[in-house]
Amino acid sequence: MKYVEQVKSFILLFLVLLSLLFTFLIWNYKPDLLPGDSPKNAVTITDEKKTLGEVIRPYRLLFSTEEEFRGTSSTEEIDTFITFLSKLEIKNLSLMDATISANEINVMVRTKNQMTMFFPTNVPIQAFYDILSLDEAKESEASFNRLIIDWSTLREDQHVRLSFLNTDEQSGYKAEAAVPDIAAFEQLFVKRSETFPVYAELERAKNLSLYLIEGPVEATQYEYSKDEIPVDTLKSILFEDPTIPQKTSEGTQDKYSDSMSQLVLDTNMKVMNYVYPAAESSAPINRYELFKDTFDFINEHGGFTGDYRLASMNTDRHLVEYQLYWQGYPVFGSKEPLTRLITTWGEGDIYRYRRPYYLLDPDVFEKSIKELDAGKDIIQHIKDTNEVNLSKVDDIVIGYYLTENVEKKVYEMEPGWFILRDNSWTPLIMELWGGDEYGLE
């Protein structure tokens, strides 16, 4: 009997230590992924990850000088200016006092000694908290599609003024930033901009002006060898278990389905459509959260396989689209999503994901030079023919049209002028002559 108490004590000590061990293991347990986390498997299309600044890029910088407009769409030039601005401490962000009419915005853009950044859609100002030193934007739900930098009083008070304009809502925010190195600012914003092409303004009654490169433009045509994202990579990214989906084929469509989701590949167009019905949601979501969720989803699996930029957003439909750019110009195709990443966000996960799964080989197969019509001639032709309803045009830009040459087994990228209207693009020269050869959507 004398050993009974010792055995009891030993058992009690063992149980206490076992309890402590289980508690430690529970506290330190980390599941591989929580429901809705992305990517579903540790597979990526590319190892390259994008920054917010690379995806939220303006498509044009326009400088108003003493004599004329000068501008650029060069990605390298745009990045240079944004990098400079990111080093300034921007303060005193506040709502402008009154609504701003289209005519007043035109006057602001026209005012001397300032630069305007043009964005294709309304950008959440919160996103610029991550790009510029703009702490006051961290909690703001405002958005803008034009950013004006005014340096007209720089030499008097060592400050520049910033105007974040939402042309759709005719509203704006203003802020200011001290410039510690005035000489460096003037070298970049004044001297450097003098080397950019001259732009012409196309004025419209009670509407925003359009801005086109005034002279003829030499643009490069490209041919690329074909490549595509492996189907197994797509399945591993999108399905919880990539071995489960069953394949069925019909014509040019290959379908991969499990009990929860479906991936459809158009093997002719080289585009995919993925849907996960369980994630469908109509719950309200603010603009920044919607953008950030889709950006993170694509970025985590290396899905920005080119210079894709934020192109449009619809918070009611939870829809975010990213447009492909090449050499600073947007790229369009015969049918979307040939040159776009189109996402619909759901309840904590992607609901629908449409995109191309071809890859443009970075090594150009062949290229040649094409001279485009001068912007001033385009403007004059529009005025003379009256065949384009300018009141419904959002912009006129140089872009690329992407097609597949089946015989040569290459992708061809041809430059030209395009009209933007209701988030759709039309080759300008075909529209002027009453044609619709490309049938862009």
Secondary structure, DSSP 8 states (H G I E B T S, - for coil): -TTHHHHHHHHHHHHHHHHHHHHHHHHT---S--TT-S-SSS--S-S----HHHHS--SEEEEE-SS-EEEE--HHHHHHHHHHHHTSBEEEEEE-SS---HHHHHHHHHSSSEEEEEEEEEEEGGGGGTTSB-GGGTT---EEEEEEEE-TTHHHHSEEEEEEEETTTTEEEEEEEE-S-HHHHHIIIIIGGGGS-EEEEE--TTS--EEEESS-EEEEEEEEEEEE--HHHHHHHH-SSTTS-EEEEETTEEEEE-SS-EEEEETTTTEEEEE-GGG-------HHHHHHHHHHHHHHTT---SEEEEEEEETTTTEEEEEEEETTEEEE-SSTTTTEEEEEE-SSSEEEEEEE-EEEEEEEEEEEEEEE--HHHHHHHHHHH--S-GGG--EEEEEEEEEEETTTTEEEEEEEEEEEETTEEEEHHHHHTT--SS---
